[in-house]
Amino acid sequence: MARMTHLYSVLPVTDPEESLGWYTALFGRPADEVVGEEFMWRVDDTAWVVLAARPDRVGGGLLTLGVSGLDEILARLVAHGAGHEPVETYGNGVRHVVAHDPDGNSLSLAEPPSD
């Protein structure tokens, strides 16, 4: 039976080189791989977030990432001059926040409650 084994979530940006600072702050490290003009961060063994020049789709990206260390991630973004919406805490204890990259793509960060 055929199955899918890898996820590459592509975020459309105007210029990947110009977006590097924001995404480096988000992930806390440089891209794990650069393929041509695409910058790739590994977020799991078989899952990647990819920046790619797609001017016709800029600002239309929607991505939700499960994270740990939400406050540290937000501090890096703020130190980089990037803002974010207020952090919400849901009834189940999940902390959630939305940040927008320089091109307007929406990245939701969700941190589960501590055990």
C-alpha positions as CSV (number, residue, x, y, z in Angstrom):
1,M,0.0,0.0,0.0
2,A,1.3,3.5,-0.9
3,R,1.8,5.9,2.0
4,M,3.2,9.3,2.6
5,T,6.4,9.5,4.6
6,H,7.6,13.1,4.7
7,L,6.1,16.5,5.2
8,Y,7.5,19.7,3.7
9,S,5.5,22.7,4.7
10,V,6.5,25.5,2.3
11,L,6.0,29.1,3.4
12,P,5.8,31.6,0.6
13,V,8.1,34.7,1.0
14,T,9.1,37.5,-1.2
15,D,12.8,36.9,-0.7
16,P,14.1,34.0,1.4
17,E,17.4,35.7,2.1
18,E,15.6,38.6,3.7
19,S,13.4,36.3,5.8
20,L,16.3,34.4,7.2
21,G,16.7,36.6,10.3
22,W,13.1,36.2,11.3
23,Y,13.1,32.5,10.9
24,T,16.5,32.0,12.5
25,A,15.0,33.9,15.5
26,L,11.9,31.7,15.5
27,F,13.8,28.4,15.3
28,G,16.8,29.6,17.4
29,R,19.3,28.3,14.8
30,P,20.2,28.8,11.1
31,A,18.5,26.7,8.4
32,D,19.4,23.0,8.6
33,E,19.7,22.7,4.9
34,V,19.8,25.1,1.9
35,V,18.7,23.6,-1.4
36,G,19.0,26.1,-4.2
37,E,17.2,29.2,-3.0
38,E,15.1,27.3,-0.4
39,F,15.9,27.4,3.3
40,M,14.8,24.4,5.3
41,W,14.4,23.7,9.0
42,R,13.9,20.2,10.3
43,V,11.1,20.2,12.9
44,D,10.9,16.4,13.3
45,D,12.6,13.3,11.7
46,T,10.4,13.6,8.7
47,A,8.9,17.1,8.8
48,W,10.4,20.3,7.5
49,V,9.5,24.0,7.3
50,V,10.7,25.5,4.0
51,L,11.1,29.1,2.9
52,A,10.6,29.6,-0.8
53,A,10.3,32.6,-3.1
54,R,6.7,32.5,-4.2
55,P,5.8,36.2,-4.7
56,D,2.3,35.2,-6.1
57,R,1.4,33.5,-2.8
58,V,3.2,35.8,-0.2
59,G,1.2,36.3,3.0
60,G,-1.0,33.3,2.5
61,G,0.9,30.8,4.6
62,L,-0.8,29.3,7.6
63,L,1.2,27.0,9.9
64,T,0.8,25.7,13.4
65,L,3.7,24.3,15.3
66,G,3.6,22.4,18.5
67,V,6.4,23.8,20.7
68,S,8.1,23.6,24.0
69,G,9.7,26.6,25.6
70,L,7.2,29.1,24.2
71,D,8.4,32.0,26.3
72,E,12.0,31.5,25.0
73,I,10.8,31.5,21.4
74,L,8.8,34.7,21.9
75,A,11.7,36.4,23.6
76,R,13.9,35.6,20.6
77,L,11.3,37.0,18.2
78,V,11.0,40.2,20.4
79,A,14.7,40.6,20.6
80,H,14.8,40.4,16.8
81,G,12.2,43.2,16.6
82,A,9.3,40.9,15.7
83,G,6.0,41.1,17.6
84,H,3.3,38.6,18.2
85,E,-0.3,38.6,19.3
86,P,-1.2,38.1,23.0
87,V,-0.6,34.6,24.4
88,E,-3.9,32.8,25.2
89,T,-4.3,29.9,27.5
90,Y,-7.0,27.5,26.6
91,G,-9.2,25.6,29.1
92,N,-7.1,22.5,28.5
93,G,-3.9,24.3,29.5
94,V,-2.5,24.8,26.0
95,R,-0.8,28.1,25.5
96,H,-1.2,29.6,22.0
97,V,0.1,32.6,20.2
98,V,0.1,33.9,16.6
99,A,3.1,35.6,15.1
100,H,3.3,37.0,11.5
101,D,6.5,36.9,9.5
102,P,7.6,39.9,7.5
103,D,5.6,38.8,4.5
104,G,2.4,38.3,6.6
105,N,2.4,34.5,6.8
106,S,0.7,33.4,10.0
107,L,2.5,31.1,12.4
108,S,0.6,29.7,15.3
109,L,2.7,28.3,18.2
110,A,1.0,26.0,20.6
111,E,2.6,24.7,23.8
112,P,0.9,21.9,25.7
113,P,0.7,22.1,29.5
114,S,3.5,20.7,31.6
115,D,3.0,17.2,33.0
